[in-house]
Amino acid sequence: MAEMSAAAERRAAERREVKPFAKDTDDPHLLSPLAPFAGEKPAAPAWFRAAIDAPHERHKVQVEGADVEWLGWGERGKPGLLLLHGNGANADWWRFVAPFLADTHRVAALSWSGMGGSDHRPAYTGDQFVREALAVAEAAGLGERFAVAGHSFGGMPTVLLAAGHPDRVAQAIIIDTPLGDNRRPPHADDPKPHRIYPTLAEALARFRWSPMQPSPNPWITDFIARSSLRQAEGGWTWKFDPMLWKNFSVGDVDGVAGRISVPVAYLWGEQSVLAEHGVVRLIRTLLPAGTRFVGLPDAHHHVMADQPLALVSALRALLA
């Protein structure tokens, strides 16, 4: 039997559509995955505890009047890798992934302005986030050219950075970003201030994924929820700026995606409700010819939360 061509294999794979996760908003395990723990930390495996405890740096660099938080792992002088997080997240979301990449790379992760431990701004733009990424790459010592991997929202500045600065970016990896599909968060144009929760346990019980997905690794869900909260007068609240999307202009991400001239890869969770099968077909038409596409089986949108070691393996293979 003659071997199938690469194009034929791709078409055959696309016909075997994977049904993405269908969210059930009545399920308490989805609405409040940490409520059963009543503020206690779930038991975690040894590999996770070792990764969280791995030596790392935490610094801030000022970019256009705002302090931008960044974390660093590994030795300066190794090939650079910059990790970019998603909407409402922060640099700590990479704490259990980055150490597995630091043997071969000098790794840095930033918190975008308006998120994590970085300052909030009156307004935000995609180009401004690119400048934040370049400033962190410089401060962290990632070298003249570095690889960049961006998850979800972080994939948009990844595209802008790779397309606009091929002299600085050696490789771009986009992770479950719904390019070509306007997926603004609910109520983005009519945001409300964050609530204050009297206790940390109450705040943790209110954590849920956006978009909704299961929490097969509750120790990761708990770590991410805790890293997303800060103390405020009267209790605890979320770190990210609730007004960010109302005051955000991303720029022409889809229009420049096809002009990326450095090597590109697209990773997605095959159970993701944002980068589901039809969206990935569209993304194939937006990114340059030769882009590598890698689906992660049984992974949802927040791939580092439910398939962290599969994500590490995919990143290691792409960066090798």
PyMOL commands that set and color helices and strands:
alter all, ss='L'
color gray80, all
select helices_A, chain A and resi 6-15+28-31+35-37+46-53+91-94+98-101+126-140+152-164+200-205+218-227+245-247+253-257+277-286+303-306+308-319
alter helices_A, ss='H'
color red, helices_A
select strands_A, chain A and resi 57-63+66-73+80-84+106-110+124-125+146-151+169-175+229-232+235-238+248-249+264-269+292-296
alter strands_A, ss='S'
color yellow, strands_A
deselect
rebuild
show_as cartoon
